[in-house]
Amino acid sequence: MPGARAFFDSNILLYLLSADDRKADRAEGLLAQGGTISVQVLNEFAAVASRKIGMTWGEIREALDPIRSVCEVVPVTVETHDQALELAARHGWHIYDALIISSALRAECSTLYSEDLHDGQRVGPLRIVDPFAART
């Protein structure tokens, strides 16, 4: 059903590779339920996995295959870019964060899982959730 989907920021995917078992398990559990990511998320994952973790391109492809099998991958279009520029100007966000939010909005997702954005913030129908934040 549109609007009942989750969107995952690249940091959630990267926690699959983490030595922090709690965060790795949480990320795996969320991703196992499926959701949506953008091509930008794939690219950010690949860049960090290569540069900071030292994975080979083959290892990166192998890590991304199961993610791509459970998540819908949406493109970053000119319309996504234009909306992101408006969001960045209005909220003072970095353009890459605004692109993630724009992609989630355009995909009609209701939840954006991200550790990098403000937990609980709403952007229209989209709610940002830090899945690692302590809940009271």
C-alpha positions, 0 to 999 in steps of 0.5 A: 500500500502506498505510504506504508513503506519504509525508506532506508538511508545509506547509514542503515545499510552500512550498519550491516557491516558493523562490528556493533552487533546491536546495530547490525542486528537492528539494521538486518531486522529492518531490511529483512522486512523490505522497503525502498532505497534510491540509487543514491543510497547504493552509491553512498554505500559503495563509496563508504565500503570502498574508501573507509572499509576497504572492500573490493568492488566484487565484495561491494556487489556481493553485499548489495545483492541481497539488499537489492533483492528485498528493497525497491530501488528508485531513481534520482530524477531531475524532479527529485533533485529540484524538490531536494533543492527546495527542501535544502533551502527551506530547512537548511539541510545538506543537499545529500540529506535533502535528496534522501528525503526527497526520494523517500517522499517521491516514493510515497514512503511513510518512514525514513530510517536514518541515524543522521537526521532528526529522530521524530521529525516530520516532513509532510507525511514522512516521519524520520526515525533513528532506529538506534535511538533509545526509546522512553 
